[in-house]
Amino acid sequence: MTDMDYRPYVPSAEETRISGDTVEEHTAARLSSPRPQQLFSEWAALADKPFVGMTTGGVKMEGLFGLKPEGAPVEAMASAAWALLDQLSPEERARTHHAVGSPLWQKWQNTEMFVEEHGLRLEKATKPARELAMAVVRASLSDVGYDSSVGVMRLNAFLGEVLNAPGVLNQWSYNFCLFGEPSTEDPWGWQLFGHHLSLSCLTLGGQMVLTPCFMGAEITRADHGPHAGVQMFQDHERLGLELMNGLSPELKQQAIVGHSIMGDDLPEGRRHFADHLHLGGAFQDNRIVPYEGLEAAGLNARQRQSLADLVGAYVGTLPDGPRQAKLEAFERHLAETHFCWIGGTGEADPFYYRVQSPVIFIEFDQHAGVFLNNKEPAKFHVHTIVRTPNGNDYGADLLKQHYQQARGTGHGHDDGHSHDHGHSHGHDHDHEHD
């Protein structure tokens, strides 16, 4: 892959977008300017809408997800989560621990700005608490998934080093939450989010949902300093290009929905000033995204394998059992899967692609500078998103089925929606407000 040099785009002290030595100073200053105000205003308008899930036409497809054990590492996960809870002070626990059906699940965002009143802020936590929070992440993910998560956090610190802004961008610029009571059977989960990273993990009876999952980096390879050698997203870029360039000219033409990565030949409004070409970012839980591009039903065996390899790079964050279940779900809906592309298809070209089916939604996008001052998208700034459409982001569909089943046996809640409240046994987690 072409390894474009970020260094010509490092801003001078006069050009920098960093505003202050601490994240609080920086956030206050940034929120006084029009673009961040516009972004947070858009998000606020979406924030409290009832959860439906991403759909292709506004109507959720039913019957896609079912309750069944998939071998999620629930014992290790629950043990790690209880160890964290036991370490937290009452005040930290009030910020960190919430009901399993809390609307706070949906209030993640991926900017560097620190605006949340919920979550354990890792850079402010004690070292033992921070390590225990990361132990929950490690227990839940595959080795690749954990390494990728830590890689994003380290590249964030590297960006902070390049910009001389470690108080704003560092390895621990993230919030961690627990939802529900850690258990090997009952539903509970966790969330880790901050700049270029958001992981939402719900587990229930051996099943696991790990979406929305946002990973990105502005400077995708650390070339000096304590994190030198950390590099992210090469496989996502390479496999996308291999799939695209392995298509016949006719199929390639079907996949391309736009030639300009700047959106010049796309409908007005398709390229967003903050999300660029992404459609599934923060607060887009209910977004309607029609299918576009190429239908996988038209692919030959080699091209289908190439598509499966690409999807595998994204679901590789999951541990073995849940990963296999996710791949099987993808295969079941292969004929309904669509692949679309925006941008060039050469090694040096920046591009966007999306894989979309009833059960998976994947986006890859190369971005212009936010902290660096490249005006056009570059290889060294990448955003990726994985979602579960049709109502199962945050495991919401499984959670709904779980409570319906519990009501059928005379146990559980009777509030008629999927955001049920977890109950505590000596652990206070009924904090459902910001």
Secondary structure, 3 states (H helix, E strand, C coil): CCCCCCHHHCCCCCCCCCCCCCHHHHHHHHCCCHHHHHHHHHHHHHHCCCCCCCECCCCCCCCCCCCCCCCCCHHHHHHHHHHHHHHCCHHHHHHHEECCCCHHHHCCCCCCCCCCCCCEECCCCCHHHHHHHHHHHHHHCCHHHHHHHHHHHHHHHHHHHHCCCCCCCCCCCEEEEEECCCCCCCCEEEEEEECCEEEEEEEECCEEECCCEEEEEECCECCCCCCCCCECCHHHHHHHHHHHHCCCHHHHHHHEEECCCCCCCCCCCCCECCCECCCCCCCCCCCECCCCCEEHHHCCHHHHHHHHHHHHHHHCCCCHHHHHHHHHHHHHCHHHCEEEEEECCCCCCCEEEEEECCCCEEEEEECCCCCCCCCCCCCCEEEEEEECCCCCHHHHHHHHHHHHHHHHCCCCCCCCCCCCCCCCCCCCCCCCCC
